[in-house]
Amino acid sequence: MNPHHKALVLGATGLTGSMLLPLLLDSDYYNKVTVLTRKPLGQQHPKLTAIEGDLMDLESYQEHFKEAIIFVCIGTTQAKTPDKKTYKAIDYGIPVKAAQIGASVGAKAILVISAMGADAESRVFYNRIKGEMEAAVLQAGLPDTFLFRPALIEGPREEFRFGEKMASVVMRIINPLIPRAYRPIAAATIAKAMLRVSLEGHPNTIIESAAIKELTK
């Protein structure tokens, strides 16, 4: 194996990104892992380069996209970001700009966390933005693009999200009645699946929640 591969992570301080980062650092496949973050990462590693900056200004960091495999773990919620313009700038703008910059400078692949129910034609704002984001990321034309559509993501978060916490509690109670494809999924499972797909590829561009779980069995 030629371990001269670069990973670029957007969202490494979030729930799934924070679980993906150590997997990338431990992998022999990657010899350099760069993180673009808006707040201090708080860790060091011989492979790791942490850059604090504005994720809304990715053009300023184009050099780090060159020949990289890009992991986009960015995401907010309508409760945390009620302004729809700001919400779209994050959940649509950052992944799409990352894909466009990556395509322009020779990035090898992009892996993006989307959401179950993503649909550019949906009347639901959240689902529509995710669907529009997927279409625009695909249109960027990177050599390999993988879009992960997890169901409700579970795991320890730094910030308390009341809506997601309540949904998680309800889901656990009724979990036996929910079809497996729609059951909550652990952030650690998504992280492991993203690593595996980055190493081995996947026959599908869009990877639904049930398929994400299968990748870690």
C-alpha positions as CSV (number, residue, x, y, z in Angstrom):
1,M,0.0,0.0,0.0
2,N,1.2,3.5,-0.9
3,P,0.4,5.6,2.2
4,H,0.8,8.9,0.4
5,H,-2.8,10.0,0.7
6,K,-4.1,13.3,2.1
7,A,-7.4,13.7,4.0
8,L,-9.1,17.0,4.4
9,V,-11.8,17.2,7.1
10,L,-14.5,19.9,7.4
11,G,-16.4,19.6,10.6
12,A,-13.9,17.7,12.7
13,T,-15.1,19.3,16.0
14,G,-18.7,18.1,15.4
15,L,-20.2,14.8,16.6
16,T,-19.4,12.6,13.6
17,G,-16.3,14.5,12.5
18,S,-14.7,14.1,16.0
19,M,-15.2,10.3,15.7
20,L,-13.9,10.2,12.1
21,L,-10.7,12.1,12.8
22,P,-9.0,9.5,15.0
23,L,-9.8,6.8,12.5
24,L,-8.1,8.8,9.8
25,L,-5.1,9.4,12.0
26,D,-4.8,5.7,12.8
27,S,-5.2,4.6,9.2
28,D,-2.0,3.6,7.4
29,Y,-3.7,4.8,4.2
30,Y,-3.4,8.4,5.1
31,N,0.0,10.1,5.8
32,K,-1.5,13.6,6.2
33,V,-4.8,14.8,7.7
34,T,-5.7,18.4,7.5
35,V,-8.6,19.9,9.5
36,L,-10.2,23.2,8.8
37,T,-12.1,24.4,11.9
38,R,-13.5,27.5,13.3
39,K,-12.4,26.7,16.9
40,P,-9.3,25.1,18.4
41,L,-9.1,21.4,17.8
42,G,-7.3,20.7,21.1
43,Q,-5.2,17.8,20.0
44,Q,-1.9,17.0,18.2
45,H,-0.6,14.2,16.1
46,P,2.3,13.8,13.7
47,K,0.0,13.5,10.7
48,L,-2.3,16.3,11.8
49,T,-2.4,19.8,10.5
50,A,-5.2,21.9,12.2
51,I,-6.1,25.3,10.6
52,E,-8.4,27.7,12.3
53,G,-10.4,29.8,9.9
54,D,-13.7,30.8,8.4
55,L,-15.5,27.8,6.7
56,M,-17.5,30.3,4.7
57,D,-14.3,31.4,3.0
58,L,-13.0,28.1,1.8
59,E,-11.4,29.8,-1.2
60,S,-8.6,31.0,1.1
61,Y,-7.6,27.4,1.8
62,Q,-7.5,26.0,-1.8
63,E,-4.0,24.6,-1.4
64,H,-5.2,22.1,1.1
65,F,-7.8,20.6,-1.3
66,K,-5.1,19.6,-3.9
67,E,-5.1,15.8,-4.4
68,A,-7.0,15.4,-1.1
69,I,-9.9,13.1,-0.2
70,I,-12.4,15.5,1.3
71,F,-14.7,14.6,4.2
72,V,-17.5,17.0,4.9
73,C,-19.1,16.5,8.3
74,I,-20.7,19.9,8.5
75,G,-24.3,20.3,9.6
76,T,-26.5,22.5,11.7
77,T,-30.2,22.4,12.8
78,Q,-33.1,24.8,12.2
79,A,-33.3,25.2,16.0
80,K,-29.7,26.2,16.3
81,T,-29.8,28.3,13.1
82,P,-33.4,29.6,12.6
83,D,-32.5,32.0,9.9
84,K,-33.0,30.1,6.6
85,K,-30.4,32.1,4.7
86,T,-27.7,31.3,7.3
87,Y,-28.9,27.7,7.5
88,K,-28.5,27.3,3.7
89,A,-25.1,29.0,3.7
90,I,-23.9,26.2,6.1
91,D,-25.7,23.1,5.0
92,Y,-25.7,23.8,1.3
93,G,-22.9,26.4,0.8
94,I,-20.0,24.7,2.6
95,P,-20.3,21.2,1.0
96,V,-21.0,22.6,-2.4
97,K,-18.1,25.1,-2.3
98,A,-15.8,22.3,-1.0
99,A,-16.8,20.1,-4.0
100,Q,-16.3,22.9,-6.5
101,I,-12.9,23.9,-5.1
102,G,-11.8,20.3,-4.9
103,A,-12.8,19.7,-8.5
104,S,-10.9,22.8,-9.6
105,V,-7.6,21.8,-7.9
106,G,-7.5,18.1,-8.4
107,A,-9.0,16.6,-5.3
108,K,-9.5,12.8,-5.6
109,A,-12.9,12.3,-3.9
110,I,-15.4,13.9,-1.6
111,L,-17.6,12.2,1.1
112,V,-20.4,14.2,2.5
113,I,-22.9,13.6,5.3
114,S,-26.4,14.5,4.0
115,A,-29.6,13.2,5.6
116,M,-32.3,10.6,5.1
117,G,-35.1,12.1,3.1
118,A,-32.9,14.5,1.1
119,D,-35.0,15.6,-1.9
120,A,-34.5,18.7,-4.0
121,E,-38.3,18.6,-4.8
122,S,-39.4,18.3,-1.2
123,R,-41.7,20.9,0.3
124,V,-39.9,20.4,3.6
125,F,-37.2,23.1,3.8
126,Y,-34.6,20.8,5.5
127,N,-35.0,17.9,3.1
128,R,-35.0,20.3,0.1
129,I,-31.8,22.0,1.1
130,K,-30.1,18.6,1.6
131,G,-31.4,17.4,-1.8
132,E,-30.2,20.6,-3.6
133,M,-26.8,20.2,-1.9
134,E,-26.5,16.7,-3.1
135,A,-27.3,17.7,-6.7
136,A,-24.8,20.5,-6.6
137,V,-22.0,18.4,-5.1
138,L,-22.5,15.8,-7.8
139,Q,-22.5,18.5,-10.5
140,A,-19.0,19.6,-9.3
141,G,-17.7,16.5,-11.1
142,L,-15.1,15.1,-8.7
143,P,-13.6,11.7,-9.7
144,D,-15.5,10.0,-6.8
145,T,-18.4,11.4,-4.8
146,F,-20.2,9.6,-2.0
147,L,-23.3,11.0,-0.2
148,F,-24.2,9.5,3.2
149,R,-27.9,9.7,4.2
150,P,-28.1,8.7,7.9
151,A,-31.3,8.6,9.9
152,L,-31.3,10.5,13.3
153,I,-27.7,10.6,14.4
154,E,-27.0,9.5,18.0
155,G,-24.0,10.2,20.2
156,P,-22.6,12.5,22.8
157,R,-22.8,16.1,21.7
158,E,-21.1,19.1,23.3
159,E,-24.2,21.2,22.9
160,F,-27.7,20.1,24.1
161,R,-30.2,19.8,21.3
162,F,-33.6,19.5,23.0
163,G,-35.5,18.4,19.8
164,E,-33.0,15.8,18.9
165,K,-32.8,14.5,22.5
166,M,-36.5,14.1,22.7
167,A,-36.7,12.4,19.3
168,S,-33.9,10.1,20.4
169,V,-35.8,9.1,23.6
170,V,-39.0,8.5,21.6
171,M,-37.1,6.5,19.0
172,R,-35.6,4.2,21.6
173,I,-39.1,3.5,23.1
174,I,-40.6,2.7,19.7
175,N,-37.4,1.3,18.1
176,P,-38.7,-2.3,17.8
177,L,-41.7,-1.0,15.7
178,I,-39.5,1.1,13.4
179,P,-38.3,-0.5,10.1
180,R,-34.6,-1.1,10.4
181,A,-33.8,1.4,7.6
182,Y,-35.3,4.3,9.6
183,R,-33.8,3.5,13.0
184,P,-31.4,6.0,14.6
185,I,-27.7,5.5,13.8
186,A,-24.7,6.1,15.9
187,A,-22.2,8.8,14.8
188,A,-19.4,6.3,15.4
189,T,-21.0,4.0,12.8
190,I,-21.1,6.7,10.2
191,A,-17.5,7.6,10.9
192,K,-16.4,4.0,10.4
193,A,-18.4,3.7,7.2
194,M,-16.9,6.9,5.8
195,L,-13.4,5.6,6.4
196,R,-14.2,2.3,4.8
197,V,-15.7,3.9,1.7
198,S,-12.7,6.2,1.4
199,L,-10.4,3.2,1.3
200,E,-12.5,0.8,-0.7
201,G,-15.1,2.8,-2.6
202,H,-18.7,1.9,-2.9
203,P,-21.0,0.8,-5.8
204,N,-23.5,3.5,-4.9
205,T,-23.0,7.3,-4.9
206,I,-25.8,7.7,-2.4
207,I,-25.5,5.5,0.6
208,E,-28.7,5.2,2.7
209,S,-28.8,4.7,6.5
210,A,-29.3,1.0,6.4
211,A,-26.4,0.6,4.0
212,I,-24.2,2.7,6.2
213,K,-24.8,0.3,9.0
214,E,-24.0,-2.7,6.8
215,L,-20.6,-1.2,6.0
216,T,-19.5,-1.6,9.6
217,K,-20.6,-5.2,10.2
